Every structure is written in C-alpha cells, then in structure tokens.
Amino acid sequence: MNNHKYLLNQLTLLIIALLVSVAPIFAQEAAGVQEGKTLFVGKCQSCHSGDMKSNSTGPALGGVQGRWEDAGKLHEWIRNNQKLIASGYPKAVEVSKISASAMTTFPDLTDPQIDAILAYIDAKASGKLDTPKDGGAAASGGEGGSSQNNIMYGVVSLILALVALVLIYVNFNLQKAARDAENVKSAPSLPIYRNKTYIAIFAIVFFIIGGYFTTKGLVNVNRQINYEPVQPIFYSHKVHAGVNQINCLYCHGNAWESKTAAIPSVNVCMNCHKTIQKYNGPELKDKNGNLVDGTREIQKLYEYAGFDPAKPDAWDASKAKPIEWVKIHNLPDHVYFNHSQHIRVGNVQCQTCHGDITGMDEVYQFSELSMGWCVNCHRQTKVNFNVDSTTGNQFYSIYEKFHNDIKSGKMDSVTVKDIGGLECQKCHY
C-alpha cells in the first residue's frame, strides 16, 4: 500500500513539474507577441505595411531577421539607423537606399522590446495571427487579435484536463489494488447523477467555463474589430491614399482642427471626379473576391451629385445629395476623443489607430478601440517636449518640472501618462 502511495505521489510531482516548466513558455511567447504588436502599431506601422508582405513608405518587413546576418546590428539599425549608416556598415547603407524617406530613430527601445517587435513581425508574416474579416461576426463580439492567446489557453486547459483524468484513473486503480490486497470489500458504487463528488466537480467546472465565456462576451460587447460593412459606393483607400498618394487631410481635414475627422462632402469628391470620369487604376475586388467596376462606382457618385458627365459646365452643386456612408468606427457616448489633439498636437499617424489604410480597398476597423487599448498607448507614447517656436509645441513649456528633470538626467522622456493621460476625466467627464 505504501509503495502504491509513493508511486502516486511521484507521478503527481512529475506532472506538476512538467506543467510548471512548460506553461510559462507558452504564456511568455504569447505575451511577447502581444507586446510586439503594441509596439509595432505605435512606432512602425505609420511607415511599414501591417501585413508584412507589401511595401509602403518603408519596405515589407516579413523575413527581416533572415536578411540580416548579425542580429546585434539589426538591433542597432532599429534603435538608431542614422548612426549605423554613418559607421559605413554595408547592410545599413544598402537598406538606406531602398526608400527615399529616412527611418525614424528609436533610441528608447530596449533589446527585449525589439525582440518582441521582431517576434510579432515573424508571426504576422507567417500568417499565424491572421483572422477572417467577417463583419457580422466581429460586430457581435469577434475575437480579433486575442485568437492566438485563446488557442494557447485552450491547449493548456486540455492538457490539465487530461492530467486530471489520468490522476483520477491512477488513484482509482491504486485504491482498488490496495483493497484487493487487503481483502477489503468495496462500497456499492452510486450512479454518476447521485454521486456528490461528481456533481460537485461538474458544478465547479460548469461555473468556471460558463463564467469565463460570459465575462468574455460581456467584455467584447460593442467592440467591432474587423467590422467591414458594405458601403453605398465602393471607395478604395488603397487607390486614393495609396496609389495616388492623396493626403488623408484632404478628405478628412476636420481631423486637423476639430474633434471629429468628418466624412467628406460630395463636392469634395467631385473636385477630382468632375474631370476623372473613368477608372483606369489597378484591379478592384470586394471582400468576397468579386471584381468591382470602378467606372460604375464613379457613376454612382454622379447620381448622388446630380452630375451629367456629358454637360460638366451645367452642373448645379446645390442639387447634390449626401452619400449615406455606413459608419465603421464607433465609440460609446460617454467617451470623449479629439482627433486634432492626437493628429495635430500629438503627431499621431492615422495608421496607428486605423491600420494600414493605404493598403485597404474597403476600410474595416483595425483596432479594438477599447479603454485598455487606449490606456496602453498613453503609457507608451512619448510626448515631443521640444518647445521651439517652429518645430515644437509651446503648450508644453508649462511643464517646468519635467523640463528640469530631463536636463538633470532624472528623466529621458515624457509619456502621455506623465502629463495626465491616465486620468479618468481626460476621456470621461
């Protein structure tokens, strides 16, 4: 009997040790990729394509680690590319010629943070993080970027469940063998539905699983990540903002001056399309892969504008009807968000929140826009504390303490969090 108990204890300790050693590896890997995604969106996505496979202002980043023989030099390049180019390092000089735009320096990034960004790039480029853009499912509370973590949690939970079943089976057989050896008669077995132990186990498991999915569902209420509704006119940001390099502020000029970015009026569209009456750009496809006739979409615009392309000089702009665009990005009524505060004052790129907008034919919601997502951005985003009259913002001159701390070396930078970016009344008042 003692030998049986010793064997059971050793088996239990072995399995627990295995789980303790393996589980943190899964958790650490998932956390690293998530941190890398947050850093990539905040620092890299304004210039590099989010799919890691196509060129944007900067080159496609998929497989970047394989293109650099020295990982240390790649870290140096990301942290301060100008310094590495000046040193004459051949790979740095070669990469600097790919794009006419100089890459931003990130001297504040640590090696673990750079490793996290590179891990996210590899995971994204390999397709491990891809999720289907199902507008309806996403609107009702889609999983979005958390699918990778859910898979990991599911695998660990399954392993734990199997271990529990094995332990129950081993314990049952050891007890039976001990009773047989001592000629002890077993008590009559009860059916599962009358066994209090099984009933208690089932109840606990039910409440744990039910509570998890209920909480998960409630947390995702009104989160519309990947939401992509059908619009009255197929408008391709990829063609307008990407191929033709139309500045975002040309159509969404309110983002520079006011709270909302606003939707451009029909007259703004007609500034170009009064002349451009036929589409001759790259092939257009909707989210289902169906070909789209670009010229026919321009004709839809003319129907709203009341414009006859055969008589362009006779157009009466006052007869135009507004296009009933379907709103994609929706914040709760109790949340205050100011575009001008972020775009003009904070120099936040549109891609930070809206994703690789220059690569989207039909726009979908890229970010979850949750409170946690915004708070994490405020914790990490650094404020340009330069108060020079031409390149800086004079408003930040009132933070005398921070300026003194930077000069004395107590601080190397100031984040949005430091100037009150985590205060509740910033967004809720």
C-alpha positions in Angstrom: 0.0 0.0 0.0 2.8 2.4 0.9 4.6 1.6 -2.4 1.4 2.5 -4.3 1.1 5.8 -2.5 4.7 6.6 -3.1 4.3 5.9 -6.8 1.2 8.1 -7.0 3.0 11.0 -5.2 6.0 10.7 -7.5 3.8 10.7 -10.6 1.8 13.7 -9.4 5.0 15.7 -8.7 6.4 14.8 -12.1 3.3 16.0 -13.9 3.1 19.2 -11.9 6.8 20.0 -12.5 6.3 19.4 -16.3 3.3 21.8 -16.4 5.1 24.4 -14.3 8.1 24.3 -16.7 6.1 24.3 -19.9 3.1 26.6 -19.2 5.3 29.8 -18.7 6.9 29.2 -22.1 3.6 29.4 -23.8 2.5 32.4 -21.8 5.7 34.2 -22.3 5.7 33.7 -26.0 2.1 34.9 -26.4 2.8 37.9 -24.1 5.9 38.8 -26.2 4.0 38.7 -29.5 1.2 40.9 -28.0 3.7 43.4 -26.7 5.4 43.4 -30.1 2.1 44.1 -31.8 1.5 47.1 -29.5 5.0 48.5 -30.1 4.8 47.8 -33.9 1.4 49.7 -34.2 2.7 52.6 -32.2 6.2 53.0 -33.7 6.4 51.2 -37.0 3.0 50.9 -38.7 3.0 54.5 -39.9 5.6 53.6 -42.5 5.5 49.8 -42.8 2.7 47.7 -44.1 0.8 45.8 -41.4 0.6 42.6 -43.5 4.5 42.5 -43.5 4.3 41.4 -47.2 3.9 44.6 -49.2 5.9 47.8 -49.5 4.6 51.1 -48.1 6.7 54.1 -47.2 9.2 51.6 -45.9 9.9 48.1 -47.3 8.0 44.9 -46.3 9.3 43.6 -43.0 8.4 39.9 -43.5 11.6 37.8 -43.0 13.7 40.8 -42.0 15.7 38.8 -39.4 16.8 36.4 -42.2 18.1 39.3 -44.3 20.5 40.5 -41.5 23.3 38.1 -40.7 24.2 40.0 -37.4 21.2 40.2 -35.1 23.0 42.8 -33.0 23.4 45.1 -36.0 19.7 44.7 -36.7 19.0 45.9 -33.2 21.4 48.9 -33.8 19.6 49.7 -37.1 16.2 49.8 -35.4 17.4 51.8 -32.5 19.5 54.4 -34.5 19.8 53.7 -38.2 21.5 57.0 -38.9 24.4 56.2 -36.6 24.8 52.7 -38.2 24.7 54.2 -41.7 27.3 56.8 -40.7 29.6 54.0 -39.5 29.6 52.6 -43.0 28.2 49.2 -42.1 27.4 47.7 -45.6 23.9 46.3 -44.9 22.8 49.6 -43.3 24.0 51.5 -46.3 22.2 49.0 -48.6 18.9 49.2 -46.8 19.0 53.0 -46.6 18.8 53.2 -50.4 15.5 51.3 -50.5 13.4 54.2 -49.5 13.9 58.0 -50.0 12.4 58.6 -46.6 14.7 58.4 -43.6 13.7 56.0 -40.9 12.8 57.3 -37.5 15.2 56.6 -34.7 14.0 54.8 -31.6 16.9 55.1 -29.0 14.5 54.3 -26.2 13.7 50.8 -27.3 15.3 48.0 -25.3 16.6 44.7 -26.7 13.7 42.7 -25.2 11.2 45.2 -26.8 13.0 44.9 -30.2 12.9 41.1 -29.9 9.1 41.4 -29.2 8.6 43.5 -32.3 10.6 41.1 -34.5 8.6 38.1 -33.0 5.3 39.8 -33.9 6.6 40.6 -37.5 7.6 36.9 -37.9 4.2 35.7 -36.5 2.2 38.1 -38.7 4.2 37.4 -41.9 3.8 33.6 -41.4 0.0 34.0 -41.1 -0.2 32.7 -37.5 -2.1 35.8 -36.4 -4.4 36.1 -39.4 -8.2 36.1 -38.6 -11.1 36.2 -41.1 -12.6 39.6 -41.7 -16.2 38.6 -41.0 -18.0 41.8 -40.4 -21.2 40.3 -38.9 -19.4 38.0 -36.5 -16.9 40.7 -35.5 -19.7 43.2 -34.8 -21.4 40.8 -32.4 -18.2 40.5 -30.4 -15.4 38.9 -32.5 -12.2 37.5 -31.1 -9.8 39.8 -33.1 -6.2 39.7 -32.0 -6.9 37.5 -29.0 -7.3 34.3 -31.0 -3.7 33.4 -30.6 -3.9 33.6 -26.8 -7.2 31.7 -26.8 -5.6 28.8 -28.6 -2.8 28.7 -26.1 -5.2 28.8 -23.2 -7.3 26.1 -24.8 -4.2 23.8 -25.3 -3.1 24.3 -21.7 -6.6 23.7 -20.3 -6.9 20.5 -22.4 -3.5 19.3 -21.0 -4.6 20.0 -17.5 -7.9 18.2 -18.0 -6.1 15.1 -19.4 -3.7 15.1 -16.5 -6.6 15.3 -14.0 -8.3 12.3 -15.7 -5.1 10.3 -15.6 -4.6 11.1 -11.9 -8.2 10.1 -11.1 -7.8 6.8 -13.1 -4.4 6.0 -11.4 -5.8 6.8 -8.0 -8.9 4.7 -8.5 -6.8 1.7 -9.6 -4.3 2.0 -6.8 -7.1 2.1 -4.3 -8.8 -0.9 -5.9 -5.4 -2.8 -5.9 -4.9 -2.0 -2.2 -8.4 -3.1 -1.3 -8.0 -6.4 -3.2 -4.6 -7.0 -1.5 -6.2 -6.5 2.0 -9.4 -8.3 1.0 -11.5 -5.2 1.8 -14.9 -5.2 0.1 -15.7 -2.0 -1.9 -18.8 0.0 -1.1 -21.5 -0.3 -3.6 -21.0 2.3 -6.4 -23.5 5.0 -7.0 -24.7 6.3 -10.4 -22.9 9.5 -11.5 -26.1 11.6 -11.1 -26.3 10.6 -7.4 -22.5 10.8 -6.6 -22.0 14.1 -4.7 -18.3 14.2 -5.7 -19.1 14.1 -9.4 -21.9 16.5 -9.0 -19.7 19.0 -7.2 -16.9 18.6 -9.8 -19.4 19.1 -12.7 -20.9 22.2 -11.0 -17.5 23.8 -10.4 -16.3 23.1 -14.0 -19.7 24.5 -15.3 -19.4 27.7 -13.3 -15.7 28.3 -14.3 -16.3 27.7 -18.0 -19.6 29.5 -18.0 -18.2 32.4 -16.1 -15.2 32.7 -18.5 -17.3 32.8 -21.7 -19.9 35.1 -20.1 -17.2 37.5 -19.0 -15.5 37.3 -22.4 -18.8 38.0 -24.2 -19.6 41.0 -21.9 -16.1 42.5 -22.3 -16.5 42.3 -26.1 -19.9 43.9 -26.3 -19.9 46.8 -28.8 -16.3 46.0 -29.9 -16.3 45.9 -33.7 -12.8 44.9 -34.6 -12.6 43.8 -38.3 -16.1 45.3 -38.8 -16.4 45.9 -42.6 -19.9 46.9 -43.7 -21.0 47.2 -47.4 -20.9 50.9 -48.4 -23.2 52.6 -50.9 -20.1 53.3 -53.1 -17.1 51.1 -53.4 -14.4 53.6 -52.3 -10.8 52.3 -52.3 -8.5 53.9 -49.9 -5.7 51.8 -51.5 -6.3 53.6 -54.8 -6.8 57.1 -53.4 -4.4 57.3 -50.4 -2.0 54.6 -51.5 -1.6 54.6 -55.3 -2.5 58.3 -55.8 -0.9 59.5 -52.5 -3.8 61.7 -51.6 -3.2 63.1 -48.1 -5.7 61.9 -45.5 -6.3 65.5 -44.5 -7.5 66.5 -48.0 -10.7 64.5 -47.4 -10.7 64.4 -43.6 -9.5 68.0 -43.0 -11.5 68.3 -39.8 -9.1 65.9 -38.1 -6.6 68.7 -38.0 -8.9 71.3 -36.5 -11.7 69.6 -34.5 -12.9 66.6 -32.5 -14.2 64.6 -35.4 -12.4 63.7 -38.7 -15.7 64.1 -40.6 -16.9 62.5 -43.8 -16.0 64.5 -47.0 -19.0 66.0 -48.8 -20.0 65.0 -52.3 -18.5 68.3 -53.5 -15.0 67.3 -52.2 -15.2 64.0 -54.2 -16.3 66.0 -57.3 -13.3 68.3 -57.1 -11.4 65.4 -58.8 -14.2 63.3 -60.4 -15.7 66.1 -62.4 -12.6 65.5 -64.6 -11.8 61.9 -63.8 -14.9 60.1 -65.2 -13.4 56.7 -66.0 -11.5 54.3 -63.7 -8.2 53.0 -65.1 -6.3 52.0 -61.9 -5.4 48.6 -60.5 -8.0 45.8 -60.4 -10.6 46.2 -57.7 -12.1 43.4 -55.6 -14.6 43.4 -52.7 -14.0 41.4 -49.5 -15.6 38.3 -51.1 -13.1 38.5 -54.0 -15.7 39.7 -56.6 -14.4 42.1 -59.3 -15.6 45.7 -59.0 -16.3 48.0 -61.9 -14.5 51.2 -60.9 -16.2 53.3 -63.6 -19.6 52.1 -62.5 -18.8 53.3 -58.9 -17.9 56.7 -60.3 -21.3 56.8 -62.0 -22.9 56.1 -58.6 -21.1 59.2 -57.3 -22.6 61.2 -60.2 -26.1 60.0 -59.3 -25.6 61.5 -55.8 -24.1 64.7 -57.1 -26.7 65.2 -59.8 -23.9 65.5 -62.3 -24.2 64.8 -66.1 -20.7 64.0 -67.4 -21.8 65.0 -70.9 -22.6 68.5 -69.6 -19.9 69.2 -67.0 -20.3 73.0 -67.1 -24.0 72.8 -66.4 -23.6 71.0 -63.1 -25.5 72.6 -60.2 -23.7 71.6 -57.0 -26.6 72.7 -54.8 -28.6 69.8 -56.1 -26.2 67.2 -54.7 -27.5 64.6 -52.2 -25.3 63.3 -49.3 -23.9 59.8 -49.7 -25.2 57.6 -46.9 -21.9 56.1 -45.8 -22.1 53.4 -43.1 -20.1 54.5 -40.0 -17.4 52.0 -39.1 -15.6 53.4 -36.0 -18.0 53.9 -33.1 -17.1 55.0 -29.6 -19.5 54.9 -26.7 -21.4 58.1 -26.0 -19.6 58.5 -22.7 -16.2 58.6 -24.3 -14.5 61.8 -25.5 -12.0 61.5 -28.3 -10.5 64.5 -30.1 -8.8 63.9 -33.4 -7.0 67.3 -33.5 -5.5 66.6 -30.1 -3.9 63.4 -31.4 -3.2 64.3 -35.0 -2.0 67.9 -34.7 -0.7 68.1 -31.2 0.4 64.5 -30.6 1.7 63.9 -34.2 -0.1 60.5 -34.1 -0.2 58.9 -37.6 -3.6 57.8 -38.9 -2.3 54.2 -39.3 -1.7 53.9 -35.5 -5.4 53.6 -34.9 -6.8 52.8 -38.4 -4.2 50.3 -39.5 -2.6 50.2 -43.0 -5.3 52.4 -44.5 -3.2 52.9 -47.7 -3.5 49.1 -48.4 -7.3 48.7 -47.8 -9.7 48.6 -50.7 -12.7 48.6 -48.3 -12.0 50.0 -44.9 -12.6 47.8 -41.8 -12.0 48.5 -38.1 -8.4 47.6 -37.5 -8.0 48.3 -33.7 -10.4 47.2 -30.9 -10.6 50.9 -29.6 -11.2 49.6 -26.1 -10.2 51.5 -23.0 -7.3 49.2 -22.3 -6.0 49.7 -25.8 -6.1 53.5 -25.5 -4.5 53.4 -22.0 -1.6 51.2 -23.2 -1.0 53.7 -26.0 -0.9 56.6 -23.4 1.5 54.6 -21.3 4.0 54.1 -24.1 3.6 57.1 -26.4 6.2 59.8 -25.8 5.4 63.5 -26.0 7.5 65.8 -28.1 8.6 68.2 -25.3 10.5 70.4 -27.7 9.1 73.9 -27.2 10.9 75.5 -30.1 8.6 78.0 -31.8 8.9 76.4 -35.3 9.2 72.6 -34.6 7.7 72.2 -31.2 4.6 73.0 -29.1 4.7 76.0 -26.8 2.0 74.4 -24.7 4.5 72.0 -23.1 6.6 74.9 -21.8 4.3 75.0 -18.7 5.7 71.6 -17.5 8.7 73.2 -15.9 9.4 70.3 -13.6 9.7 67.8 -16.4 11.9 70.1 -18.4 14.2 70.4 -15.4 14.2 66.6 -14.8 15.2 66.0 -18.4 18.0 68.5 -18.2 19.3 66.9 -15.0 19.1 63.4 -16.3 16.3 62.2 -14.0 14.1 61.5 -17.0 15.0 60.7 -20.6 11.5 61.3 -22.0 7.9 62.1 -21.0 5.0 59.9 -21.9 1.3 60.9 -22.2 0.8 59.1 -18.9 3.1 61.6 -17.2 1.1 64.6 -18.2 -2.2 63.1 -17.1 -3.0 60.7 -19.9 -4.4 58.1 -17.5 -6.7 60.5 -15.6 -10.4 59.4 -15.9 -11.6 62.9 -16.7 -9.4 63.1 -19.8 -11.9 60.8 -21.6 -14.9 60.7 -19.3 -16.2 64.0 -17.9 
